[in-house]
Amino acid sequence: MDSLATPLAGWVLDYFGHRRIWHFGGTIAVSIGFCLIFSLDPVTFSMAVFVYYMLAITLFQVGWAMVQISHLSIIPEISTSHTHSSELTAIRYTASVCCSISVYLITLIILGNDGETEVIGPSDFYKFKEIALIITFIGLLSSMLFYCGLLGTYENEYEVIREADPEDMKQPSNQIGKHVLRSCVIYLVSIMYMTSRLFTTLNLIYMPLYIDERGSFNVENKERMRQTIASVPLVSYIASFLTAIFLKFRLRILTDKVTYFLGSLCGLMASVWIGIGISAVLDAELYIIAISIGISSSSTMVSSLCITANFVKRNGYGGGLVYSVVTFTDKLISGLVVLIVQNLQCSPRSLCPNFYKNVLTYIGAVVSILGLLSLALLQYHLKKNVLKMKPETGH
C-alpha cells in the first residue's frame, strides 16, 4: 500500500501544490492510523477485526506516503543554493537516525519497567500501546516545531546546471511531468537511491540474523553473541549519525557524487569482508564492518537525496513527482528482494549454514556495484549534456 500510495501522493502535491498543508494532513493521518493499529486488542480473529486493521493500516500508509514525499519536496522549495539543500538533507537524515535510536530507547525503557517476565507476549499489549502513544505524541510535537520553523519559500539564485531544455520550462505543469519521466537522469537517480536504501535495509534485517548464524558454530560464545546482536546495530547507527553530521560540514571537494562513490566503496568493502570471513573469537572485525555499513548508509542516502534535490531545483520540476518516482522504486524493489530472500531460506536451517552470510555478501556487493554503475552512467550523461550545450552557448 505504501508503494502504491507514493505515486499518487507525488501527483497530488504537484497538481494542487500547498505542500505544507498536505504534510499536515498526512501527519494527522499517520497519527490516527498508528494509534488505531495499537488500540485494538482482539480476543478472537473475525472479519470485523480484519476490516478494522485494513482500514487503519491503509490510513497510516497513505498518510506516511504524503508526509514523506511532501517533506522531501519542501527541501528544494525552500533551499537557496545547492549547499543549503545539502545541509538540509544531512540534517533530515541525522534527525531520522535520532528517531530510530529514540524508538529503541523508549521500547527498552517501557519493556524493562516490569521485571516479572523476560518473555514478550500478548500480555504486553498495553506496553506496546503506551509506546505507540508516546511516539505519536513526540512526532506531533516535532511536526508543530517544524511548521513554526518554516518561514517561507526562497526564490534566490540557485546553482544552475540544466538537464532540461529551456523550452521545456515554458510547458504547463502536466507537460513538465511527462518530460521528467522521459529523462534518464531521474531513473539513474532512482537506482542510486534504491541501492542505498536496499543496502541499509538488508543489513538492518539480516545482520542480527547473520550474527546469530555465526554464533551457532561456536556454542561456547552463545551468550556473547546475544550481546553482539544488540550492540552491532547500535554501533552502525552511531557511525551513521556521526557521518551525517560530518556531511553537513564537508569540504567542497566532497561533492555529492564523490560522497556517494566513497560511501558505496565502504559498503562494498563491508560485503567483501563478510564474505572473506570474520574471526569467531574476536568481535573487533564485526564492529569495524558495522562502522563501514553506517558510513556507507549515511553517505549514499544523503548524497543521493542531494542529487535528487538539485535535479528538481535546477530544472523547475515539481518535487512531488520526482520524489515519488525515486521512493516508489526503492519501496518496490526492496520489498521484492526481501520477499525473494525469505523464500530462498532453507528448511531445515542446517542445509544452508551460511545463508545470511551469503545474503549480506553477494546481494550487498551486487547492490553496491549497481549503485556505482548508476553513478558512472549519471556522470557520463551529465557530461554529454554539457558538451551539447557548449556549442549553443558559444553561438
Sine and cosine of phi, psi and omega as CSV:
sin_phi,cos_phi,sin_psi,cos_psi,sin_omega,cos_omega
0.00,0.00,-0.62,0.79,-0.01,-1.00
-0.88,0.48,-0.73,0.68,-0.02,-1.00
-0.92,0.40,-0.57,0.82,0.01,-1.00
-0.95,0.32,-0.57,0.82,-0.01,-1.00
-0.97,0.25,-0.36,0.93,-0.07,-1.00
-0.89,0.46,-0.78,0.62,0.04,-1.00
-0.88,0.48,-0.60,0.80,0.03,-1.00
-0.89,0.46,-0.67,0.74,0.02,-1.00
-0.89,0.46,-0.66,0.75,0.02,-1.00
-0.89,0.46,-0.68,0.74,0.01,-1.00
-0.91,0.42,-0.69,0.72,-0.01,-1.00
-0.87,0.49,-0.69,0.73,-0.04,-1.00
-0.90,0.43,-0.67,0.74,-0.02,-1.00
-0.97,0.25,-0.53,0.85,-0.05,-1.00
-0.98,0.21,-0.69,0.73,-0.06,-1.00
-0.99,-0.14,-0.38,0.93,-0.05,-1.00
0.96,0.29,-0.43,-0.90,0.03,-1.00
0.82,0.58,0.84,0.54,-0.08,-1.00
-0.86,0.51,-0.58,0.81,-0.06,-1.00
-0.94,0.35,-0.58,0.82,0.05,-1.00
-0.92,0.39,-0.68,0.73,0.03,-1.00
-0.91,0.41,-0.58,0.82,0.06,-1.00
-0.89,0.45,-0.67,0.75,0.03,-1.00
-0.90,0.44,-0.69,0.72,0.04,-1.00
-0.88,0.47,-0.66,0.75,0.05,-1.00
-0.90,0.43,-0.60,0.80,0.03,-1.00
-0.89,0.46,-0.68,0.73,0.03,-1.00
-0.90,0.44,-0.68,0.74,0.00,-1.00
-0.89,0.45,-0.68,0.74,0.03,-1.00
-0.89,0.45,-0.69,0.72,-0.03,-1.00
-0.89,0.46,-0.72,0.69,0.00,-1.00
-0.92,0.39,-0.73,0.69,-0.03,-1.00
-0.89,0.46,-0.67,0.74,-0.02,-1.00
-0.91,0.42,-0.66,0.75,0.02,-1.00
-0.93,0.38,-0.61,0.79,0.01,-1.00
-0.91,0.42,-0.59,0.81,-0.01,-1.00
-0.87,0.49,-0.61,0.79,-0.06,-1.00
-0.98,-0.19,0.18,0.98,-0.04,-1.00
-1.00,-0.06,-0.49,0.87,-0.08,-1.00
-1.00,-0.04,0.75,-0.66,0.05,-1.00
-0.88,-0.47,0.98,0.17,-0.09,-1.00
-0.94,0.33,0.71,-0.70,0.06,-1.00
-0.98,0.22,-0.67,0.74,0.03,-1.00
-0.75,-0.66,0.44,-0.90,0.02,-1.00
-0.99,0.13,0.69,-0.72,0.03,-1.00
-0.54,-0.84,0.14,-0.99,0.01,-1.00
-0.89,0.45,-0.59,0.81,0.03,-1.00
-0.89,0.46,-0.65,0.76,0.04,-1.00
-0.91,0.42,-0.66,0.75,0.02,-1.00
-0.87,0.49,-0.74,0.68,0.01,-1.00
-0.89,0.45,-0.63,0.77,0.01,-1.00
-0.86,0.51,-0.78,0.63,-0.02,-1.00
-0.93,0.38,-0.58,0.81,0.01,-1.00
-0.89,0.46,-0.70,0.72,0.01,-1.00
-0.93,0.37,-0.66,0.76,-0.01,-1.00
-0.91,0.42,-0.69,0.72,0.00,-1.00
-0.93,0.37,-0.63,0.78,0.04,-1.00
-0.88,0.47,-0.71,0.71,0.04,-1.00
-0.86,0.50,-0.68,0.73,0.00,-1.00
-0.91,0.42,-0.72,0.69,-0.08,-1.00
-0.93,0.37,-0.67,0.74,0.04,-1.00
-0.90,0.43,-0.68,0.73,0.05,-1.00
-0.89,0.45,-0.64,0.77,0.00,-1.00
-0.91,0.42,-0.66,0.75,0.04,-1.00
-0.88,0.48,-0.67,0.74,0.01,-1.00
-0.91,0.41,-0.67,0.74,0.02,-1.00
-0.90,0.43,-0.72,0.69,-0.06,-1.00
-0.90,0.44,-0.76,0.65,-0.06,-1.00
-0.93,0.36,-0.68,0.74,0.00,-1.00
-0.91,0.42,-0.63,0.78,0.00,-1.00
-0.92,0.40,-0.67,0.74,0.03,-1.00
-0.92,0.40,-0.66,0.75,-0.07,-1.00
-0.96,0.28,-0.26,0.97,0.08,-1.00
-0.95,0.32,-0.48,0.88,-0.06,-1.00
-0.85,0.52,-0.83,0.56,0.04,-1.00
-0.92,0.40,-0.35,0.94,0.00,-1.00
-0.95,0.32,-0.62,0.78,-0.09,-1.00
-0.98,-0.21,-0.16,0.99,-0.05,-1.00
-0.97,0.24,0.59,-0.80,-0.02,-1.00
-0.99,-0.12,-0.27,0.96,0.01,-1.00
-0.35,-0.94,0.14,-0.99,0.03,-1.00
-0.92,0.40,-0.57,0.82,0.05,-1.00
-0.89,0.46,-0.68,0.73,0.04,-1.00
-0.89,0.46,-0.67,0.74,0.02,-1.00
-0.88,0.47,-0.66,0.75,0.02,-1.00
-0.90,0.44,-0.64,0.76,0.02,-1.00
-0.90,0.43,-0.68,0.73,0.01,-1.00
-0.90,0.45,-0.64,0.77,0.01,-1.00
-0.91,0.41,-0.66,0.75,0.03,-1.00
-0.90,0.43,-0.66,0.75,0.04,-1.00
-0.90,0.44,-0.66,0.75,0.00,-1.00
-0.87,0.49,-0.70,0.71,-0.01,-1.00
-0.93,0.37,-0.63,0.78,0.05,-1.00
-0.86,0.51,-0.68,0.74,0.02,-1.00
-0.90,0.43,-0.61,0.79,0.01,-1.00
-0.91,0.40,-0.61,0.80,0.06,-1.00
-0.91,0.41,-0.67,0.74,0.05,-1.00
-0.87,0.49,-0.62,0.79,0.03,-1.00
-0.90,0.44,-0.68,0.73,0.00,-1.00
-0.88,0.47,-0.70,0.72,0.02,-1.00
-0.91,0.42,-0.63,0.78,0.00,-1.00
-0.89,0.46,-0.64,0.77,0.02,-1.00
-0.88,0.47,-0.68,0.73,0.04,-1.00
-0.88,0.47,-0.69,0.73,-0.03,-1.00
-0.92,0.39,-0.67,0.74,0.03,-1.00
-0.88,0.47,-0.69,0.72,0.02,-1.00
-0.89,0.46,-0.66,0.75,0.01,-1.00
-0.89,0.46,-0.67,0.74,-0.02,-1.00
-0.93,0.38,-0.72,0.69,-0.05,-1.00
-0.92,0.40,-0.72,0.69,-0.03,-1.00
-0.95,0.30,-0.39,0.92,-0.03,-1.00
-1.00,0.03,-0.11,0.99,-0.01,-1.00
-0.93,0.36,-0.55,0.84,-0.04,-1.00
-0.97,-0.23,0.94,-0.33,-0.05,-1.00
-1.00,-0.09,0.29,0.96,-0.05,-1.00
-0.93,0.37,-0.58,0.81,-0.04,-1.00
-0.61,-0.79,0.51,-0.86,0.03,-1.00
-0.99,-0.12,-0.08,1.00,-0.04,-1.00
-0.99,-0.13,0.75,-0.67,0.04,-1.00
-1.00,-0.05,0.80,-0.60,-0.04,-1.00
-0.53,-0.85,-0.21,-0.98,-0.01,-1.00
-0.84,0.54,-0.45,0.89,-0.01,-1.00
-0.92,0.38,-0.26,0.97,0.00,-1.00
-1.00,-0.03,0.24,0.97,-0.03,-1.00
-0.82,0.57,-0.71,0.70,-0.06,-1.00
-0.90,0.43,-0.48,0.88,0.03,-1.00
-0.93,0.37,-0.70,0.71,0.02,-1.00
-0.93,0.37,-0.52,0.85,0.09,-1.00
-0.90,0.44,-0.66,0.75,0.04,-1.00
-0.91,0.42,-0.66,0.75,0.04,-1.00
-0.87,0.49,-0.71,0.71,0.00,-1.00
-0.87,0.49,-0.66,0.75,-0.01,-1.00
-0.92,0.38,-0.64,0.77,0.02,-1.00
-0.90,0.43,-0.72,0.69,0.00,-1.00
-0.89,0.46,-0.66,0.75,0.02,-1.00
-0.89,0.45,-0.67,0.74,0.01,-1.00
-0.89,0.46,-0.71,0.71,0.02,-1.00
-0.89,0.45,-0.65,0.76,0.01,-1.00
-0.90,0.44,-0.69,0.73,0.03,-1.00
-0.90,0.43,-0.66,0.75,0.03,-1.00
-0.89,0.45,-0.68,0.73,0.03,-1.00
-0.90,0.43,-0.62,0.78,0.02,-1.00
-0.90,0.43,-0.64,0.77,0.03,-1.00
-0.89,0.46,-0.66,0.75,0.05,-1.00
-0.91,0.42,-0.59,0.81,0.03,-1.00
-0.89,0.45,-0.70,0.71,0.00,-1.00
-0.91,0.41,-0.60,0.80,0.04,-1.00
-0.91,0.40,-0.49,0.87,-0.03,-1.00
-0.99,0.14,-0.22,0.97,0.02,-1.00
-0.99,0.13,0.95,-0.31,-0.08,-1.00
-1.00,-0.07,-0.19,0.98,0.00,-1.00
0.58,-0.82,0.08,-1.00,-0.01,-1.00
-1.00,-0.10,0.71,-0.71,0.01,-1.00
-0.98,-0.22,0.64,-0.77,-0.02,-1.00
-0.83,-0.55,0.58,0.81,-0.02,-1.00
-0.95,0.30,0.08,-1.00,0.04,-1.00
-0.88,0.47,0.60,-0.80,-0.03,-1.00
-0.79,-0.61,0.48,-0.88,0.02,-1.00
-0.91,0.43,0.93,-0.36,-0.13,-0.99
-0.98,-0.21,0.86,-0.51,0.15,-0.99
-0.70,-0.71,1.00,0.01,-0.26,-0.97
-0.94,0.34,0.62,-0.79,0.15,-0.99
-0.94,-0.34,-0.49,0.87,0.02,-1.00
-1.00,-0.07,0.35,-0.94,0.06,-1.00
-0.98,0.21,0.50,-0.87,0.00,-1.00
-0.86,0.52,-0.54,0.84,-0.01,-1.00
-0.90,0.44,-0.48,0.88,-0.02,-1.00
-0.92,0.39,-0.40,0.91,-0.03,-1.00
-0.95,0.30,-0.33,0.94,-0.01,-1.00
-1.00,0.09,-0.09,1.00,-0.04,-1.00
-0.98,0.19,0.44,-0.90,0.10,-0.99
-0.90,0.43,0.26,-0.97,-0.13,-0.99
-0.87,0.50,-0.60,0.80,-0.02,-1.00
-0.93,0.36,-0.53,0.85,0.04,-1.00
-0.96,0.29,-0.57,0.82,0.07,-1.00
-0.89,0.46,-0.62,0.78,0.04,-1.00
-0.87,0.49,-0.63,0.78,0.03,-1.00
-0.93,0.37,-0.59,0.81,-0.01,-1.00
-0.92,0.40,-0.67,0.74,-0.06,-1.00
-0.89,0.45,-0.51,0.86,0.03,-1.00
-0.96,0.27,-0.26,0.96,0.06,-1.00
-1.00,-0.04,-0.11,0.99,-0.01,-1.00
-1.00,0.07,0.78,-0.62,-0.01,-1.00
-0.95,0.31,-0.33,0.95,-0.01,-1.00
-0.88,0.48,-0.66,0.75,-0.04,-1.00
-0.89,0.45,-0.56,0.83,0.00,-1.00
-0.97,0.24,-0.58,0.82,0.06,-1.00
-0.92,0.39,-0.68,0.73,0.05,-1.00
-0.90,0.43,-0.60,0.80,0.03,-1.00
-0.89,0.46,-0.66,0.75,0.02,-1.00
-0.91,0.41,-0.64,0.77,0.03,-1.00
-0.88,0.47,-0.70,0.71,0.02,-1.00
-0.92,0.38,-0.66,0.75,-0.01,-1.00
-0.88,0.47,-0.69,0.72,0.00,-1.00
-0.90,0.43,-0.60,0.80,0.04,-1.00
-0.90,0.45,-0.75,0.67,0.00,-1.00
-0.92,0.40,-0.65,0.76,-0.03,-1.00
-0.91,0.42,-0.65,0.76,0.04,-1.00
-0.88,0.47,-0.69,0.73,0.03,-1.00
-0.90,0.43,-0.70,0.72,-0.02,-1.00
-0.90,0.44,-0.70,0.71,-0.01,-1.00
-0.86,0.50,-0.70,0.71,-0.02,-1.00
-0.95,0.31,-0.55,0.84,0.03,-1.00
-0.91,0.40,-0.63,0.78,-0.04,-1.00
-0.99,0.13,-0.73,0.68,-0.23,-0.97
-0.99,-0.16,-0.20,0.98,0.05,-1.00
-0.89,0.45,-0.73,0.68,0.07,-1.00
-0.87,0.49,-0.61,0.79,0.02,-1.00
-0.93,0.37,-0.57,0.82,0.06,-1.00
-0.92,0.39,-0.65,0.76,0.03,-1.00
-0.89,0.45,-0.66,0.75,0.05,-1.00
-0.90,0.43,-0.65,0.76,0.05,-1.00
-0.90,0.44,-0.64,0.77,0.03,-1.00
-0.91,0.41,-0.60,0.80,0.00,-1.00
-0.95,0.30,-0.36,0.93,-0.02,-1.00
-0.93,0.38,-0.33,0.95,0.02,-1.00
-0.99,0.12,-0.24,0.97,-0.03,-1.00
-0.75,-0.67,1.00,-0.05,-0.09,-1.00
-0.89,0.46,-0.53,0.85,-0.06,-1.00
-0.92,0.40,-0.45,0.89,-0.06,-1.00
-0.98,-0.19,0.36,0.93,-0.04,-1.00
-0.85,0.52,-0.72,0.69,-0.04,-1.00
-0.91,0.42,-0.65,0.76,0.02,-1.00
-0.90,0.43,-0.58,0.82,0.01,-1.00
-0.92,0.40,-0.57,0.82,0.03,-1.00
-0.89,0.47,-0.65,0.76,0.03,-1.00
-0.93,0.37,-0.60,0.80,-0.01,-1.00
-0.91,0.41,-0.59,0.81,0.01,-1.00
-0.85,0.52,-0.57,0.82,0.00,-1.00
-0.99,0.11,-0.59,0.81,-0.13,-0.99
-0.99,0.13,-0.56,0.83,-0.05,-1.00
-0.89,0.45,-0.75,0.66,0.07,-1.00
-0.87,0.50,-0.57,0.82,0.03,-1.00
-0.90,0.44,-0.68,0.73,0.04,-1.00
-0.88,0.48,-0.66,0.75,0.02,-1.00
-0.90,0.44,-0.66,0.75,0.03,-1.00
-0.90,0.44,-0.68,0.73,-0.01,-1.00
-0.90,0.45,-0.69,0.73,0.04,-1.00
-0.88,0.47,-0.65,0.76,0.03,-1.00
-0.91,0.42,-0.65,0.76,0.01,-1.00
-0.89,0.45,-0.74,0.67,-0.01,-1.00
-0.91,0.41,-0.60,0.80,0.03,-1.00
-0.90,0.43,-0.66,0.75,0.02,-1.00
-0.89,0.46,-0.62,0.78,0.05,-1.00
-0.91,0.41,-0.67,0.74,0.03,-1.00
-0.88,0.48,-0.64,0.77,-0.04,-1.00
-0.90,0.44,-0.44,0.90,0.04,-1.00
-0.93,0.37,-0.47,0.88,-0.04,-1.00
-0.90,-0.43,0.40,0.92,-0.06,-1.00
-0.92,0.38,0.36,-0.93,0.02,-1.00
-0.96,0.28,0.33,-0.94,-0.02,-1.00
-0.90,0.44,-0.47,0.88,-0.01,-1.00
-0.92,0.40,-0.42,0.91,0.03,-1.00
-1.00,0.05,0.97,0.24,0.04,-1.00
-0.94,0.34,0.09,-1.00,-0.01,-1.00
-0.87,0.50,-0.66,0.75,-0.04,-1.00
-0.94,0.35,-0.64,0.77,0.05,-1.00
-0.90,0.43,-0.67,0.75,0.02,-1.00
-0.88,0.47,-0.69,0.72,0.02,-1.00
-0.90,0.44,-0.64,0.77,0.01,-1.00
-0.88,0.47,-0.74,0.67,-0.01,-1.00
-0.91,0.41,-0.63,0.78,0.03,-1.00
-0.90,0.44,-0.66,0.76,0.03,-1.00
-0.91,0.42,-0.60,0.80,0.05,-1.00
-0.90,0.44,-0.64,0.77,0.05,-1.00
-0.88,0.47,-0.67,0.74,0.04,-1.00
-0.91,0.42,-0.67,0.75,0.03,-1.00
-0.90,0.44,-0.65,0.76,0.03,-1.00
-0.88,0.47,-0.67,0.74,0.01,-1.00
-0.89,0.45,-0.67,0.74,0.00,-1.00
-0.91,0.42,-0.70,0.72,0.01,-1.00
-0.91,0.42,-0.63,0.78,0.01,-1.00
-0.88,0.47,-0.68,0.74,0.05,-1.00
-0.88,0.47,-0.64,0.77,0.00,-1.00
-0.92,0.40,-0.62,0.79,0.01,-1.00
-0.90,0.43,-0.61,0.79,0.02,-1.00
0.83,-0.56,0.59,-0.81,0.00,-1.00
-0.86,-0.51,0.60,-0.80,0.02,-1.00
-0.86,0.50,0.72,-0.69,0.01,-1.00
-0.99,0.16,-0.17,0.99,-0.05,-1.00
-1.00,-0.09,-0.70,0.71,-0.04,-1.00
-0.96,-0.28,0.58,-0.82,-0.01,-1.00
-0.98,-0.21,0.07,1.00,-0.06,-1.00
-0.86,0.51,-0.69,0.73,0.01,-1.00
-0.88,0.47,-0.62,0.78,-0.02,-1.00
-0.90,0.44,-0.63,0.78,0.01,-1.00
-0.95,0.32,-0.57,0.82,0.07,-1.00
-0.90,0.43,-0.66,0.76,0.05,-1.00
-0.89,0.45,-0.66,0.75,0.02,-1.00
-0.88,0.48,-0.64,0.77,0.04,-1.00
-0.90,0.43,-0.68,0.74,0.02,-1.00
-0.88,0.47,-0.65,0.76,0.02,-1.00
-0.91,0.42,-0.67,0.74,0.03,-1.00
-0.89,0.45,-0.69,0.72,0.04,-1.00
-0.89,0.46,-0.70,0.72,-0.01,-1.00
-0.89,0.46,-0.73,0.69,-0.03,-1.00
-0.87,0.49,-0.73,0.68,-0.04,-1.00
-0.92,0.38,-0.71,0.70,-0.06,-1.00
-0.90,0.44,-0.75,0.66,-0.05,-1.00
-0.94,0.34,-0.60,0.80,-0.01,-1.00
-0.92,0.40,-0.77,0.64,-0.04,-1.00
-0.90,0.43,-0.72,0.70,-0.06,-1.00
-0.92,0.39,-0.63,0.77,0.02,-1.00
-0.91,0.41,-0.62,0.79,0.06,-1.00
-0.94,0.35,-0.56,0.83,0.06,-1.00
-0.91,0.41,-0.67,0.74,0.04,-1.00
-0.89,0.46,-0.65,0.76,0.03,-1.00
-0.90,0.44,-0.71,0.71,0.01,-1.00
-0.89,0.46,-0.64,0.77,0.02,-1.00
-0.91,0.41,-0.63,0.77,0.03,-1.00
-0.88,0.47,-0.66,0.75,0.01,-1.00
-0.92,0.39,-0.73,0.68,-0.13,-0.99
-0.93,0.36,-0.67,0.74,-0.13,-0.99
-0.98,0.22,-0.34,0.94,-0.02,-1.00
-0.97,-0.25,-0.20,0.98,0.02,-1.00
0.97,0.24,0.30,0.95,0.02,-1.00
-0.96,0.28,0.35,-0.94,0.14,-0.99
-0.95,0.32,0.83,-0.55,-0.06,-1.00
-0.89,0.46,-0.47,0.88,-0.03,-1.00
-0.87,0.49,-0.73,0.68,-0.02,-1.00
-0.91,0.41,-0.71,0.71,-0.03,-1.00
-0.88,0.47,-0.76,0.64,-0.02,-1.00
-0.92,0.38,-0.51,0.86,0.03,-1.00
-0.93,0.37,-0.61,0.79,0.06,-1.00
-0.90,0.43,-0.70,0.71,-0.03,-1.00
-0.89,0.46,-0.75,0.66,-0.06,-1.00
-0.97,0.25,-0.50,0.87,0.06,-1.00
-0.89,0.46,-0.68,0.73,0.03,-1.00
-0.87,0.50,-0.69,0.72,0.01,-1.00
-0.88,0.47,-0.77,0.64,-0.08,-1.00
-0.91,0.41,-0.64,0.77,-0.03,-1.00
-0.93,0.36,-0.79,0.62,-0.06,-1.00
-0.92,0.38,-0.68,0.73,0.00,-1.00
-0.88,0.48,-0.68,0.74,0.03,-1.00
-0.89,0.46,-0.66,0.75,0.00,-1.00
-0.92,0.40,-0.67,0.75,-0.01,-1.00
-0.90,0.44,-0.72,0.70,0.02,-1.00
-0.89,0.46,-0.63,0.78,0.02,-1.00
-0.90,0.45,-0.68,0.73,0.02,-1.00
-0.91,0.42,-0.69,0.72,0.01,-1.00
-0.87,0.49,-0.68,0.74,0.00,-1.00
-0.89,0.45,-0.61,0.79,-0.01,-1.00
-0.97,0.24,-0.28,0.96,0.01,-1.00
-1.00,0.01,-0.07,1.00,0.00,-1.00
-0.89,0.46,0.61,-0.79,-0.02,-1.00
-1.00,0.08,0.53,-0.85,0.10,-1.00
-0.67,-0.74,0.91,-0.42,0.08,1.00
-0.96,0.27,0.23,-0.97,-0.09,-1.00
-0.90,0.44,-0.45,0.89,-0.06,-1.00
-0.90,0.43,-0.32,0.95,0.01,-1.00
-0.94,0.33,-0.43,0.90,0.01,-1.00
-0.76,-0.65,0.97,0.25,-0.08,-1.00
-0.92,0.40,-0.34,0.94,-0.02,-1.00
-0.90,-0.44,0.52,0.85,-0.10,-0.99
-0.88,0.48,-0.80,0.60,-0.07,-1.00
-0.95,0.32,-0.49,0.87,0.11,-0.99
-0.89,0.46,-0.69,0.72,0.01,-1.00
-0.92,0.39,-0.58,0.81,0.03,-1.00
-0.88,0.47,-0.77,0.64,-0.02,-1.00
-0.92,0.38,-0.53,0.85,-0.04,-1.00
-0.97,0.23,-0.87,0.49,-0.15,-0.99
-0.97,0.24,-0.75,0.66,-0.01,-1.00
-0.93,0.37,-0.66,0.75,0.03,-1.00
-0.87,0.49,-0.67,0.74,0.01,-1.00
-0.92,0.38,-0.69,0.73,0.01,-1.00
-0.88,0.47,-0.67,0.74,0.01,-1.00
-0.89,0.45,-0.69,0.72,0.01,-1.00
-0.90,0.43,-0.67,0.74,0.02,-1.00
-0.91,0.42,-0.64,0.77,0.04,-1.00
-0.88,0.47,-0.63,0.78,0.06,-1.00
-0.90,0.44,-0.65,0.76,0.03,-1.00
-0.91,0.41,-0.64,0.76,0.04,-1.00
-0.90,0.44,-0.66,0.75,0.03,-1.00
-0.90,0.44,-0.63,0.77,0.04,-1.00
-0.89,0.45,-0.68,0.73,0.01,-1.00
-0.89,0.45,-0.68,0.73,0.02,-1.00
-0.91,0.41,-0.61,0.79,0.04,-1.00
-0.90,0.44,-0.71,0.71,0.01,-1.00
-0.89,0.46,-0.66,0.75,0.02,-1.00
-0.89,0.45,-0.69,0.72,-0.03,-1.00
-0.91,0.42,-0.68,0.73,-0.01,-1.00
-0.92,0.39,-0.62,0.79,0.04,-1.00
-0.91,0.41,-0.62,0.78,0.02,-1.00
-0.90,0.44,-0.63,0.77,0.03,-1.00
-0.92,0.40,-0.61,0.79,0.02,-1.00
-0.90,0.43,-0.66,0.75,0.02,-1.00
-0.91,0.42,-0.56,0.83,0.02,-1.00
-0.93,0.37,-0.57,0.82,-0.07,-1.00
-0.98,0.18,-0.39,0.92,-0.05,-1.00
-0.88,0.48,-0.74,0.67,0.03,-1.00
-0.87,0.50,-0.61,0.79,0.01,-1.00
-0.91,0.41,-0.64,0.77,0.00,-1.00
-0.92,0.39,-0.68,0.73,0.01,-1.00
-0.91,0.42,-0.57,0.82,0.00,-1.00
-0.94,0.34,0.00,0.00,0.00,0.00
